[in-house]
Amino acid sequence: MPDGVSIGAATPGDVTELLALWAAAAENDGRPADTAQAVLALLARDPDACLVARHSGRIVGSLIAGWDGWRAHLYRLAVHPAMRRQGIARALLEAGAARLRALGATRLDAMVLEGNELGQALWRGSGYAPQAEWRRWVKPSS
Ligand SMILES: CC(C)(COP(=O)(O)OP(=O)(O)OC[C@H]1O[C@@H](n2cnc3c(N)ncnc32)[C@H](O)[C@@H]1OP(=O)(O)O)[C@@H](O)C(=O)NCCC(=O)NCCS
């Protein structure tokens, strides 16, 4: 990881910057829109779930390491384009895995779009593999 980068939990004061990071850097297709209200609700429910990487006081990376009491899911892995390929995503994944293991998780998973070659390179390089026998089934909640 580059010098001066630290990883910690996001706070409610980070929400505007997080949304800006995701608009600029995240994979945004095929999912519900991000809102400040949704991020604040996540932080209220689980204050340690959203990890951020900071550099010079700015958020340069993110990972939601979610634990629902039964399974662990990773979301919103993104690194600012100017800070990529320096190990920030790997460090976020290691911090997220440590948190989820401590909560009892025995398996970690992430949803990765079929066309996201960059994301797939990251997950493969981090030891994840697609589970070919499953498809995610969805419908709007209302
Ligand atoms: C994917 C992403 C999070 C990677 O962030 P990063 O900080 O650059 O990744 P790291 O430097 O920690 O790379 C870790 C490993 O991932 C793989 N990887 C990362 N970027 C890669 C690239 N451009 N090409 C090939 N492999 C890559 C490599 O195995 C790399 O290890 P190495 O550098 O030792 O070879 C970043 O490119 C990003 O934000 N992309 C857009 C959002 C996105 O697609 N997120 C994933 C959603 S499923």
The ligand as an SDF file (V2000), in Angstrom:
LIG
                    3D

 48 50  0  0  0  0  0  0  0  0999 V2000
  -10.9110   -3.2120   -9.1990 C   0  0  0  0  0  0  0  0  0  0  0  0
  -10.2500   -2.1100   -8.3340 C   0  0  0  0  0  0  0  0  0  0  0  0
  -11.0500   -1.9510   -7.0410 C   0  0  0  0  0  0  0  0  0  0  0  0
   -8.8050   -2.5460   -8.0210 C   0  0  0  0  0  0  0  0  0  0  0  0
   -8.2270   -1.5810   -7.1440 O   0  0  0  0  0  0  0  0  0  0  0  0
   -6.6360   -1.4580   -6.9890 P   0  0  0  0  0  0  0  0  0  0  0  0
   -6.3520   -0.7350   -5.7230 O   0  0  0  0  0  0  0  0  0  0  0  0
   -6.0700   -0.9050   -8.2430 O   0  0  0  0  0  0  0  0  0  0  0  0
   -6.2010   -2.9990   -6.8690 O   0  0  0  0  0  0  0  0  0  0  0  0
   -4.8420   -3.5570   -6.2210 P   0  0  0  0  0  0  0  0  0  0  0  0
   -3.7070   -2.6210   -6.5840 O   0  0  0  0  0  0  0  0  0  0  0  0
   -5.0310   -3.8290   -4.7910 O   0  0  0  0  0  0  0  0  0  0  0  0
   -4.6530   -4.9000   -7.0510 O   0  0  0  0  0  0  0  0  0  0  0  0
   -4.7940   -6.1760   -6.4430 C   0  0  0  0  0  0  0  0  0  0  0  0
   -4.7450   -7.2420   -7.5120 C   0  0  0  0  0  0  0  0  0  0  0  0
   -5.8880   -7.1560   -8.3790 O   0  0  0  0  0  0  0  0  0  0  0  0
   -5.5090   -7.4530   -9.7380 C   0  0  0  0  0  0  0  0  0  0  0  0
   -5.6340   -6.2370  -10.5460 N   0  0  0  0  0  0  0  0  0  0  0  0
   -5.9420   -4.9930  -10.1180 C   0  0  0  0  0  0  0  0  0  0  0  0
   -5.9910   -4.1280  -11.1510 N   0  0  0  0  0  0  0  0  0  0  0  0
   -5.7120   -4.8560  -12.2690 C   0  0  0  0  0  0  0  0  0  0  0  0
   -5.6110   -4.5150  -13.6310 C   0  0  0  0  0  0  0  0  0  0  0  0
   -5.8010   -3.2670  -14.0740 N   0  0  0  0  0  0  0  0  0  0  0  0
   -5.3080   -5.5110  -14.5120 N   0  0  0  0  0  0  0  0  0  0  0  0
   -5.0850   -6.7780  -14.0910 C   0  0  0  0  0  0  0  0  0  0  0  0
   -5.1580   -7.1570  -12.7830 N   0  0  0  0  0  0  0  0  0  0  0  0
   -5.4810   -6.2000  -11.8840 C   0  0  0  0  0  0  0  0  0  0  0  0
   -4.0480   -7.9030   -9.6670 C   0  0  0  0  0  0  0  0  0  0  0  0
   -4.0420   -9.3040   -9.3930 O   0  0  0  0  0  0  0  0  0  0  0  0
   -3.5670   -7.1150   -8.4650 C   0  0  0  0  0  0  0  0  0  0  0  0
   -2.4330   -7.6760   -7.8540 O   0  0  0  0  0  0  0  0  0  0  0  0
   -0.9630   -7.2590   -8.3980 P   0  0  0  0  0  0  0  0  0  0  0  0
   -0.9270   -5.7650   -8.4750 O   0  0  0  0  0  0  0  0  0  0  0  0
   -0.0420   -7.8280   -7.3520 O   0  0  0  0  0  0  0  0  0  0  0  0
   -0.8170   -7.8910   -9.7470 O   0  0  0  0  0  0  0  0  0  0  0  0
  -10.1980   -0.7580   -9.1080 C   0  0  0  0  0  0  0  0  0  0  0  0
   -9.5980   -0.9810  -10.3740 O   0  0  0  0  0  0  0  0  0  0  0  0
  -11.5540   -0.1390   -9.2970 C   0  0  0  0  0  0  0  0  0  0  0  0
  -12.0240    0.6490   -8.4600 O   0  0  0  0  0  0  0  0  0  0  0  0
  -12.2340   -0.4970  -10.4310 N   0  0  0  0  0  0  0  0  0  0  0  0
  -13.5820    0.0450  -10.7070 C   0  0  0  0  0  0  0  0  0  0  0  0
  -14.6160   -0.4880   -9.7330 C   0  0  0  0  0  0  0  0  0  0  0  0
  -14.7560   -1.9920   -9.8250 C   0  0  0  0  0  0  0  0  0  0  0  0
  -14.8230   -2.5930  -10.8840 O   0  0  0  0  0  0  0  0  0  0  0  0
  -14.8240   -2.6130   -8.6250 N   0  0  0  0  0  0  0  0  0  0  0  0
  -15.0580   -4.0450   -8.4950 C   0  0  0  0  0  0  0  0  0  0  0  0
  -16.5160   -4.2940   -8.5110 C   0  0  0  0  0  0  0  0  0  0  0  0
  -16.9040   -6.0170   -8.6230 S   0  0  0  0  0  0  0  0  0  0  0  0
  1  2  1  0
  2  3  1  0
  2  4  1  0
  2 36  1  0
  4  5  1  0
  5  6  1  0
  6  7  2  0
  6  8  1  0
  6  9  1  0
  9 10  1  0
 10 11  2  0
 10 12  1  0
 10 13  1  0
 13 14  1  0
 14 15  1  0
 15 16  1  0
 15 30  1  0
 16 17  1  0
 17 18  1  0
 17 28  1  0
 18 19  1  0
 18 27  1  0
 19 20  2  0
 20 21  1  0
 21 22  1  0
 21 27  2  0
 22 23  1  0
 22 24  2  0
 24 25  1  0
 25 26  2  0
 26 27  1  0
 28 29  1  0
 28 30  1  0
 30 31  1  0
 31 32  1  0
 32 33  2  0
 32 34  1  0
 32 35  1  0
 36 37  1  0
 36 38  1  0
 38 39  2  0
 38 40  1  0
 40 41  1  0
 41 42  1  0
 42 43  1  0
 43 44  2  0
 43 45  1  0
 45 46  1  0
 46 47  1  0
 47 48  1  0
M  END
$$$$
